[in-house]
Amino acid sequence: MGATLSLATAGRSRVRLLIVGMLFIATTINYADRATISIAGPAISKELGLDAVAMGYIFSAFAWSYVLAQIPGGWLLDRYGVKWVYAAAIFLWSAFTLVQGAVGFFTGFTAVALLFTLRLAVGLTEAPVFPANARITAAWFPTHERGTASAFFNSAQYFATVLFTPLMA
């Protein structure tokens, strides 16, 4: 009985380690997507001829929609489940980030409006990620391990900055 319980505990521990590792990777990518525009900002400004005010709107668009979408994102998680909402969020934020590269084909107000709209869309679709991480942690980790698990995936935001800033620059 003791050996069976020990094997079951070891299996759960490995699964939890895999889960927190996946949360770390998803959060790292999440933050890399957010940081991309700030690193590319000077080049975007020069290429599209945008002034500091236009860039300010573009940079802040993400935060506006991210803040507004937190509660609806949590509701979506409760209504449809973490697996489907997280998968949709990853797909959509990645697609919106990718499409931002096509803004260079436009100029003036069209470029600003398109980039602003895409940044709003990225913020909107990234909003469920941290509530999903918290929900996954609560479901998979016992109370005495949740702080460590949360610290692990939260550290990914700084890991992304350390890893991707030099690569993107």
N, C-alpha and C positions, 0 to 999 in steps of 0.2 A: 504494500500500500504506500509506504514512504517513498519507494523508488518511482512509482507511477506518479505520485504527486510532485516529486522533484522534476521529472521529465516534463510534466504539464507546465510547471512553473517556468522551467527553462525555455520551453516553446513559446509561452506567452511573452517572456522577456525579450526573446529574439524578434518576435513580431512587433512588440512595442518599439524596439530599437529601429526596426525597419520603418515603422510609421513615423517616428520622430525624425528620422533621416529624410524621408520623403517630404515632410513638412518643411524641413530645413532647405531642401533643394527648391521646392516650390516658392518659398519665401525669398530665397536668394534671387531666383529668376524674377519674381514680382518686383523686388527692389531694383534689380538691374534695369528692368523696363522703365521704372519711374525715373531713374537717374540718367538714362540715355539722352533725353532732351536737354538736360542742364549741361551736359558735356558738349553736346552738339550745338548749343545755343549760339555761341559767337559765329560759328560757320553758317547757321540758319539765318541769323540776322544779316550777315553780309550777303549771302547768296540771294535772299529774298528782298533785301533792302528794307528791313524792318527796324523801326526805332525802338527805344527802350520801353516805351509805353505798350506797344504792340507785343513785345516779348514778355512784358509783365503779365498781360492778359493771357497769353499762351501758357506761360509757366503756372499761373494761378488756376487755370481752368481745371486741372486735375484735382486740386484740393477742394474746389467748390462741389464738384459732383461726388467726390469720395465721401465728404462729410454728409451730404444729403442722402447718399445711398446706403449708409451704414445700417440704419434701422430697416429699410426695405430689404437689404441684403440678408439681415438676420431673419426676417420673416420668411424669405425664400428658402433659407436653410431649414427652418422649422417646417415649412409646408412641403418641400420637395426632397429634402435630405441632402446631406453633405456631399455624397458622391456625385450626384447630378449637378448640383449648383457649383461645386468646386471645378468639375470638369468643364462646364460651360464657361465659367469665369476665366479659367486658364486659356481656353480656346479663343474666347472673344477678346480678352485684353491683348493676347499675342497678335491676333489679326489686326486690331486697331493700331497697335504699335508698328506692325509691319507696313500698314497702309500709309503711315506718316511719311515714309520714304518717298511716296509719290507726290507729296505736296510741292516738291521742287519743279514740277511741270506747270505750276500755276504762279501767278504773280499778284502783287498788290493785295487788295482787300480779299480777293478770292482765296489766296494762300493763307492769309491770317484767319479768315473765317473757317476754312477747312481744317487748319491745324488746331484752332481753338475747339472746334467740334470734336475732332479726334481725341484731343486731350480730355475733354469732358467724358467721352466714351470710355477711355482707359480708366479714368477715376471711377466711373460708374461700375465698370465690370471688375475692378480690383477690390471694391468695397467688401464683398463677402469673405475675402480671404482670411483676415484675422479673426472674425467671428467663427469661421469654419475651423480654423486652427484651434481655437479655444474649445469648440464643441468636440472635436476629435480627441483632444487631450483629456477632456472630462470623461469621454466614453472609454478610452483605452488605458488610462493611467489611474492607479489608485490615488487617493487624496495625498498620501505622503510622497508621491513622485511627480505630482503635477507642476510644482514650482520648478523643478529641474527640467522637465520636458518643455515647459513654456519658455524658460530661459534659453534652452537650446534653439528652439525655432525662432525666438525673438532675436537672438544673436545673428541670425542670417541677414538681417537688414544691414548690419555693419560689415559683415563678411562680404556682402555684395558690393558695398562701397570700396572696400579694400581691394577686392579682386578685380572688379570690372572697370573702375575709374581709370587705372593705368592702361588697361586693354583698349578701352574705348577712346581714350585720349590719343 
